[in-house]
Amino acid sequence: MVTFKEIIQIAVIHVYFFVFYFSAYFIYWYTVKGLIFGSLWVKTVLTAYLIYLLVDYFVYHSALDGNGSILLRSKRFVGITRDYFPVEIRKTAEIPPNRNYILAHFPHGILTLAISINMLLEITPFLRLFPGIRPKVATLNINFCTPFVREFLRYLGYIPSSKDSLLYFLNKSNDPKHTDNADGFTSYMLGISVGGTQEALLTEPGKYTIVLKKRMGFVKLAIQTGSPIVPSFGFGDVDIYTPLDKAWFRPIQMFYKKYFRYAPIIFKGRGNTILPYKKKVTLVVGSPIDVKRTTNPDPAYVEEIHTKVVAAVRDLFETYKREYIENSEETELVIM
């Protein structure tokens, strides 16, 4: 029997899906329609807003300092979805708030649910485990070109995945007396799904395939800013949906991947809908991998740190898979 709480959770999930995945098409349509056919007042307001959007995006990287809206990022709103799966977070090491960090997350899955819930939609457990650290998650730049939706994303803690945006936060001061830290926090942790779209396309329930072997960009960025890399693993992230491999849809995916840096995925959940399966998802946060700051990283040093990251991710998987994966003895981590 479906409880009232589950009905609310289901409704919130569908609203979140609509806002994040489908609303852009409607908003672009009505924005263009308003600019062409709207009244003078509508055209003036839309034009002013679009100028603000473009200036904020290209000059200020769509950056929103601090934790955005703590109220919005709580269980009172979208965070109520945590209990639906449920979604948990596990701390394995102390992470002091005297540095800024890159959280290298695997696997992407369909939704990157493990970091989306824990670092965006309901951050209370994260703030309790890692006091003084503000969680942010990098997403596609194009999301910040979508009128109105971008404001919602910014207050949830999303940031553009552009290099300039990441540098902006990783170079922030950790001095408690700095004006940027008047909120009592002194650090940022930026969640990055390293495997990106390529990894998302490999999602398959019960199988853990990640894309990491040739991903060096986040390591270089960490070294250039002196930001330790925190490996993390989302157990169960691959199980909440079943991707549908449709041959006719592949050209569309490749088109989007080439021109927009992401690929839409056809998938199904409970009852062949977009409602996710109720599978437990756990974000395991590993120990920081320290780096020596240098403006022009030596390729050999980049390779050295990258090797440590690969080993740390594999160690997280092997250490905790028995707790979080059914048939764990038969499940292996494939690193591409």
KOLVEX-742833 format. One record per atom (N, C-alpha, C): residue in three letters; x, y, z negated. Coordinates in steps of 0.05 Angstrom, whole numbers, plus 5000, padded with zeros to 4 digits. Each point is the difference from the previous one (the first is absolute). Example, Ala and Ser with C-alpha at 12.3 -4.5 7.8 and 13.67 -1.06 7.14 Angstrom:
# KOLVEX-742833
Ala526448864844;Ala498250245000;Ala501850245000;Ser499350215014;Ser501650244999;Ser498550224986;
//
This chain:
# KOLVEX-742833
Met501749765000;Met498350245000;Met501850255000;Val499350195017;Val501650245002;Val499150204978;Thr502050094984;Thr499450184978;Thr499850295011;Phe498950184983;Phe499950285007;Phe502850125004;Lys501949914983;Lys502750105003;Lys501249925027;Glu499549755009;Glu501049925025;Glu498750155023;Ile497550074997;Ile498650165021;Ile501450275003;Ile500750134977;Ile501450255000;Ile502749975013;Gln501549794993;Gln502649955011;Gln499949965030;Ile498049855009;Ile499749955029;Ile499450265014;Ala498350164989;Ala499350265012;Ala502550185002;Val501650014979;Val502450165000;Val502049915021;Ile500349735002;Ile501849895020;Ile499250085028;His497449995006;His499050075027;His500450305005;Val499550164980;Val500450295003;Val503050065005;Tyr501749874985;Tyr502950045004;Tyr500849925028;Phe499049775009;Phe500649905027;Phe499150215021;Phe497750104996;Phe498950195020;Phe501750255001;Val500750114976;Val501650244999;Val502749965013;Phe501349784992;Phe502849965008;Phe500349905029;Tyr498249835009;Tyr500449875026;Tyr498150095022;Phe497750104994;Phe498150055021;Phe499250305002;Ser500250154978;Ser498950275000;Ser501550185019;Ala502549955006;Ala501650175017;Ala498750045027;Tyr498949785011;Tyr498850025027;Tyr497650195000;Phe498449984979;Phe497750174998;Phe500850294995;Ile502050044983;Ile500950274993;Ile501250145024;Tyr501749865015;Tyr501150125024;Tyr497850085020;Trp498149835003;Trp497850055019;Trp498450264991;Tyr499350014975;Tyr498450234991;Tyr501750254998;Thr502649974995;Thr501750245000;Thr500250125028;Val500549835020;Val500150105027;Val497350125009;Lys497849864992;Lys497450095007;Lys499450284987;Gly500950034975;Gly499650264986;Gly501650225013;Leu502549945009;Leu501650205013;Leu498950095027;Ile498649825014;Ile499050065026;Ile497250114999;Phe498349874985;Phe497150075000;Phe499050144975;Gly501750024980;Gly499150114974;Gly499650315002;Ser498750104979;Ser499650294998;Ser502750144995;Leu500050265002;Leu502450154995;Leu501149954972;Trp498349984981;Trp500849954972;Trp501349734998;Val498949795012;Val501149735000;Val502749995014;Lys500250135023;Lys502550015015;Lys502250144984;Thr499350214986;Thr501950154984;Thr501149834977;Val498249884985;Val500849834977;Val501749775010;Leu499249865021;Leu501549775009;Leu502750085011;Thr500150225014;Thr502650105010;Thr501950074978;Ala499050144979;Ala501750074977;Ala501049754986;Tyr498249814997;Tyr500849754986;Tyr502149855016;Leu499749985026;Leu501949855017;Leu502750145000;Ile500050264999;Ile502650154998;Ile501449934974;Tyr498450004978;Tyr501149934974;Tyr501149715001;Leu498449825012;Leu500949725001;Leu502649975015;Leu500350135023;Leu502449985016;Leu502450134986;Val499750234987;Val502150134986;Val500949824976;Asp498049904986;Asp500649834976;Asp501549755009;Tyr499249895023;Tyr501249755009;Tyr502950045010;Phe500450205017;Phe502650045013;Phe502050154983;Val499050184983;Val501850164983;Val500349884972;Tyr497949914988;Tyr500149914972;Tyr499649704998;His500049855022;His499949715000;His497549894987;Ser497950154998;Ser497549924987;Ser500549914971;Ala502150114988;Ala500849914973;Ala498150124979;Leu499249834981;Leu498550084977;Leu501549914975;Asp501350194986;Asp501649934977;Asp498349884978;Gly501349874981;Gly498649894977;Gly498549755006;Asn498049944983;Asn498549755002;Asn497350045015;Gly499750225014;Gly497450045013;Gly497850034980;Ser497949845004;Ser497750014982;Ser500049754983;Ile500750034974;Ile500049774982;Ile497249894997;Leu498050185001;Leu497249914997;Leu499249825024;Leu500850095024;Leu499449855024;Leu501549735001;Arg502450004988;Arg501749765000;Arg499649844974;Ser497549974993;Ser499349854975;Ser497849805006;Lys499349844980;Lys497949805004;Lys497250125004;Arg499750254994;Arg497450135004;Arg499350035029;Phe502049985017;Phe499450045029;Phe500949755015;Val501750035020;Val500849775017;Val501449784985;Gly501350084977;Gly501549804985;Gly498349784988;Ile497450035000;Ile498349794990;Ile500349745015;Thr501150025024;Thr500549765017;Thr502149814988;Arg501650104981;Arg502149844987;Arg498949744989;Asp497750024987;Asp498849764986;Asp498749815020;Tyr499450095024;Tyr498749835020;Tyr501749765007;Phe502650045004;Phe501749795011;Phe500949794979;Pro501250054977;Pro500950254990;Pro502950075010;Val500850254995;Val502750085007;Val501550074974;Glu502549904998;Glu501650044976;Glu502850115008;Ile501450104980;Ile502850095005;Ile501749884978;Arg502449915008;Arg501849874981;Arg502750155000;Lys500950084977;Lys502650144997;Lys502149794992;Thr502350015014;Thr502149814994;Thr502550134989;Ala500150275001;Ala502450154991;Ala499250284992;Glu501650124983;Glu499650284993;Glu501050185023;Ile498450205006;Ile500750195021;Ile499950284988;Pro502250124993;Pro500050264987;Pro499250225019;Pro498550204990;Pro499050225017;Pro502150225005;Asn502549935003;Asn502150205004;Asn501150005028;Arg498749845017;Arg500849985029;Arg497449995016;Asn500250055026;Asn497849955018;Asn500649735014;Tyr497949855006;Tyr500349725009;Tyr498549955026;Ile501149815016;Ile498649885022;Ile499149724992;Leu497449965000;Leu499049734994;Leu499649865027;Ala501749815006;Ala499849855025;Ala498149764997;His497750025013;His497949814994;His499749795023;Phe499449754991;Phe499449785019;Phe497949824987;Pro498449865016;Pro499650045028;Pro497950225005;His499650085025;His498150215007;His497149904996;Gly499549755011;Gly497349915000;Gly498250175018;Ile497449984997;Ile498250175016;Ile499850284988;Leu500050014973;Leu499450264987;Leu502250104982;Thr502249854997;Thr502050074979;Thr498550054973;Leu498349814993;Leu498250054978;Leu501550034973;Ala502149844997;Ala501450004974;Ala501050284992;Ile501250155019;Ile500950274994;Ile497850205003;Ser498049955017;Ser497850195003;Ser498450034975;Ile499449774987;Ile498550024974;Ile501850104978;Asn502349894997;Asn501750064976;Asn501450275002;Met500550105024;Met501550255002;Met498350235012;Leu497549945006;Leu498350215012;Leu497250024987;Leu498549785001;Leu497250024994;Leu499449984970;Glu501849874985;Glu499549984971;Glu502749984986;Ile501250224994;Ile502850014992;Ile500549994970;Thr497849974984;Thr500449994971;Thr501949794991;Pro499849745009;Pro501949804991;Pro502950075009;Phe500350115024;Phe502750075009;Phe501250224982;Leu498550204993;Leu501050224983;Leu500649904972;Arg498649804991;Arg500649884974;Arg502549845000;Leu500549855022;Leu502449835002;Leu502550175007;Phe499650215016;Phe502350165009;Phe499550294993;Pro500150074975;Pro499450284992;Pro501950205012;Gly499050235008;Gly501650215011;Gly500549985030;Ile498949795012;Ile500549965029;Ile497350045015;Arg500150175020;Arg497650055017;Arg500049805024;Pro498049845003;Pro499949825023;Pro498850135025;Lys501449965022;Lys499050095027;Lys500349775019;Val498449995022;Val500349795020;Val500050135027;Ala502049935016;Ala500350105027;Ala498149865020;Thr498750155017;Thr498349895020;Thr500550145026;Leu498649915021;Leu500550115027;Leu499650305002;Asn501850135014;Asn499850295003;Asn497450095012;Ile498949845018;Ile497650085015;Ile497650034981;Asn500149874977;Asn497850024980;Asn499850294990;Phe502250145000;Phe500150274989;Phe499350215022;Cys499449915023;Cys499050175021;Cys497049985003;Thr498749844983;Thr497149975001;Thr498750204982;Pro498550195011;Pro498850204983;Pro498349894977;Phe500250124977;Phe498449944976;Phe500949734987;Val500349795015;Val500949744989;Val502750044987;Arg501750165012;Arg502750044990;Arg500050114972;Glu498050174993;Glu499850114973;Glu499449784980;Phe498249825007;Phe499449774983;Phe502549834996;Leu501549955021;Leu502449834998;Leu502150134982;Arg500450265003;Arg502050144985;Arg499449994970;Tyr497550044993;Tyr499349994971;Tyr500049724989;Leu500049795017;Leu500349734991;Leu502949924996;Gly501950175011;Gly502849944996;Gly501449915025;Tyr498650005023;Tyr501349935025;Tyr501850225009;Ile502249935014;Ile501850205012;Ile500749905028;Pro500650185019;Pro500949915027;Pro502549834998;Ser500349825019;Ser502449835000;Ser502350125016;Ser499750255008;Ser502250145014;Ser502550034982;Lys502350015013;Lys502550034985;Lys500050264984;Asp499050225011;Asp499950264986;Asp498349984975;Ser497749875002;Ser498249974977;Ser501449844978;Leu501249775007;Leu501349834980;Leu502450154987;Leu501550155016;Leu502250164989;Leu499050214981;Tyr497850125006;Tyr498850214983;Tyr499749904972;Phe498849764997;Phe499549894973;Phe502549874987;Leu501649875016;Leu502449864989;Leu502150204990;Asn499950255011;Asn501950204991;Asn498950184978;Lys497749934990;Lys498850164978;Lys501749984974;Ser499950214985;Ser501650024975;Ser498849804979;Asn501949894984;Asn499249824978;Asn500450144973;Asp500550265001;Asp500450164976;Asp497350054986;Pro499749924975;Pro497450044986;Pro499350304999;Lys502050185001;Lys499550284998;Lys499350145026;His500249855022;His499550115026;His497050065003;Thr499350215014;Thr497250085003;Thr498349785014;Asp501349845017;Asp498549795014;Asp499149784981;Asn501349994976;Asn499449794981;Asn498450104976;Ala498650215003;Ala498450114978;Ala497749824992;Asp499449805017;Asp497949814993;Asp500949784981;Gly502650004992;Gly501049804982;Gly501349765013;Phe499849995027;Phe501349795015;Phe502650105012;Thr501949825003;Thr502750095010;Thr501049845023;Ser498349835011;Ser501049815021;Ser497849945020;Tyr500849925024;Tyr498249905020;Tyr500849725008;Met498149835005;Met500549745012;Met498349985025;Leu501449985023;Leu498649995026;Leu499849725010;Gly497549905002;Gly499549735010;Gly500150005031;Ile501749825010;Ile500349985029;Ile499749715008;Ser498149945018;Ser499749735010;Ser502049985023;Val502249884994;Val502350005019;Val499449865026;Gly498449784999;Gly499549845024;Gly498050135019;Gly498450194990;Gly498250165016;Gly498149845017;Thr499350115023;Thr498149885018;Thr500849725010;Gln502649965006;Gln500949745009;Gln499449794979;Glu500550064975;Glu499449814979;Glu497049954996;Ala498550215003;Ala497149984997;Ala498849805021;Leu501150015024;Leu499149835022;Leu500749704995;Leu501849954981;Leu500849734994;Leu498449884976;Thr498250164989;Thr498549924977;Thr498449745006;Glu500249814982;Glu498549755001;Glu499649904972;Pro497649934993;Pro499449914972;Pro501849764993;Gly501250024976;Gly501649794989;Gly502949995010;Lys500750195019;Lys502750005010;Lys501250284995;Tyr502649994993;Tyr501450254994;Tyr502350045019;Thr499550175020;Thr502050075020;Thr500450304999;Ile502550084995;Ile500550294998;Ile502150085020;Val500050265007;Val501850115020;Val502050184985;Leu502549914999;Leu502050154984;Leu502849995012;Lys500749795014;Lys502849965009;Lys501250245013;Lys498550135018;Lys501250235015;Lys498950274990;Arg498650004978;Arg499050264990;Arg502150134982;Met501450195011;Met502150144985;Met499350294993;Gly498050115012;Gly499450284996;Gly499550084971;Phe498549834986;Phe499450074972;Phe502549994982;Val501849825008;Val502649984985;Val501750255004;Lys500150095025;Lys501550245006;Lys498950244985;Leu497350025000;Leu498750224986;Leu500549994970;Ala500149764989;Ala500649974971;Ala502850104994;Ile501949935017;Ile502850084996;Ile500350305003;Gln498750115020;Gln500350295006;Gln498850174977;Thr498149894985;Thr498850154978;Thr500849904973;Gly501649784999;Gly500849894974;Gly497749884985;Ser498049895015;Ser497649894987;Ser500249704998;Pro499949884976;Pro500049714998;Pro497749885014;Ile500449765011;Ile497949855014;Ile498849794980;Val497450024997;Val498549814983;Val498649805017;Pro500849745001;Pro498649805016;Pro497449934986;Ser497949955016;Ser497549914989;Ser498749805018;Phe498349834988;Phe498749795016;Phe497149984992;Gly498249995020;Gly497249984995;Gly498949725005;Phe499849854979;Phe499049735002;Phe496950015004;Gly499049855020;Gly497249995006;Gly499150205020;Asp501750195008;Asp499350215019;Asp499249885028;Val501249775006;Val499549875026;Val497449845000;Asp498749974977;Asp497749824998;Asp497350135000;Ile499950274999;Ile497450134997;Ile498450025026;Tyr501349965022;Tyr498750005026;Tyr501149785018;Thr498449925020;Thr500949815020;Thr500250155027;Pro502450055010;Pro500250145026;Pro498949825022;Leu498850135020;Leu498949855023;Leu501850065024;Asp501349795010;Asp501850035022;Asp498549985027;Lys499450235011;Lys498550025024;Lys501950095023;Ala500349835020;Ala501950065022;Ala499250265014;Trp497450055003;Trp499250245015;Trp500650264985;Phe500549974973;Phe500550244984;Phe503050074999;Arg501749815008;Arg502950054998;Arg501050255015;Pro499150045025;Pro500950245014;Pro499250264986;Ile497750004987;Ile499150234985;Ile501850054977;Gln500849784986;Gln501850024977;Gln502750115008;Met501049905022;Met502650085010;Met500050305009;Phe497750095011;Phe499750275008;Phe500250194976;Tyr498449934979;Tyr500050164976;Tyr502749994986;Lys501349775000;Lys502649984987;Lys502150175014;Lys499950015026;Lys501950165016;Lys499750294997;Tyr497450105000;Tyr499550285001;Tyr499250134973;Phe499049834982;Phe499150114974;Phe501449874976;Arg501949815005;Arg501649874979;Arg498349834981;Tyr497749925008;Tyr498549814984;Tyr498349845020;Ala499049774991;Ala498449835017;Ala497549924985;Pro497650055011;Pro497649914987;Pro499949694999;Ile498949894979;Ile499849714997;Ile497149924996;Ile499249805015;Ile497349894996;Ile500249794979;Phe498350014980;Phe500149814978;Phe497249964989;Lys499849804983;Lys497449944987;Lys500549944971;Gly497950054984;Gly500149934971;Gly497649834993;Arg498950064977;Arg497749844990;Arg497650045019;Gly498849775007;Gly497650025017;Gly500550125027;Asn502549975010;Asn500850125026;Asn499650305001;Thr500450134977;Thr499850304999;Thr502750114993;Ile500150274995;Ile502550134992;Ile500449984969;Leu498249864987;Leu500249974971;Leu502249804994;Pro502150084985;Pro502349824995;Pro499249754983;Tyr501549795004;Tyr499749774983;Tyr500950074971;Lys498849884981;Lys500750064972;Lys502449834992;Lys502350105007;Lys502649864995;Lys501750184982;Lys501249884980;Lys501750154982;Lys502550105015;Val500550264995;Val502450135013;Val501750124977;Thr502649935001;Thr501850104979;Thr502450145012;Leu500550244991;Leu502450155008;Leu502249954980;Val502149875008;Val502349964983;Val502250205007;Val500750174980;Val501950215005;Val502749914989;Gly502049995017;Gly502749904992;Gly501850214988;Ser502549934997;Ser502050174988;Ser501250195021;Pro500550254992;Pro501150195020;Pro502849925009;Ile500550045026;Ile502749955011;Ile501350275004;Asp502050054985;Asp501350265000;Asp501650045026;Val500350255008;Val501550085023;Val501750244994;Lys502350025015;Lys501750244998;Lys499250205021;Arg499550244992;Arg499050215018;Arg502250095019;Thr499450015026;Thr501850115020;Thr498350095024;Thr500850235011;Thr498450115022;Thr500149835025;Asn502449905006;Asn500349835024;Asn500849724991;Pro498149824995;Pro500649744990;Pro501749835019;Asp501949874989;Asp501749815015;Asp498349765008;Pro500149915025;Pro498449775008;Pro500449754983;Ala502549964991;Ala500749774984;Ala498650024973;Tyr499850244989;Tyr498750044974;Tyr497049975003;Val498950095022;Val497149965005;Val499449715001;Glu501749855014;Glu499649715002;Glu500249864973;Glu501950104983;Glu500349894973;Glu497550034984;Ile498950245000;Ile497550064984;Ile497749845012;His499849995027;His497949855013;His500049714992;Thr502449884998;Thr500349724992;Thr499049964972;Lys500550204982;Lys499149984973;Lys496950014999;Val498850175017;Val497150025001;Val498849745009;Val501149885021;Val499049745010;Val500149794978;Ala502349994986;Ala500349804978;Ala498050064978;Ala499650254993;Ala498150074978;Ala497249935007;Val499150055025;Val497349935008;Val499649705000;Arg502049855010;Arg499849714999;Arg499949904972;Asp501550124982;Asp500149914972;Asp497350064987;Leu498750225006;Leu497450064989;Leu498049795008;Phe500149935026;Phe498149805011;Phe500449734986;Glu502549914999;Glu500649734989;Glu499549994970;Thr500450224986;Thr499750004971;Thr497049994992;Tyr498350145015;Tyr497250034991;Tyr498049855017;Lys500849875021;Lys498149875018;Lys498449784986;Arg501249864981;Arg498649794986;Arg497750104983;Glu500250254992;Glu497850124984;Glu497750105017;Tyr500750095024;Tyr498050145016;Tyr499249885027;Ile501249775007;Ile499449885026;Ile499149714996;Glu497749935011;Glu499249724999;Glu501849845020;Asn500649754993;Asn501849845016;Asn502750155004;Ser501050114979;Ser502450165002;Ser502449855010;Glu500149744993;Glu502349845008;Glu500249975031;Glu497750035013;Glu499949975029;Glu500150275014;Thr500150214984;Thr499950275012;Thr502850135000;Glu500950085023;Glu502750125003;Glu499850295009;Leu502050154993;Leu500150285010;Leu501650005026;Val498850105021;Val501450035026;Val500750295004;Ile502650055003;Ile501050285004;Ile500950035029;Met498750185014;Met500650055028;Met501650265003;
//
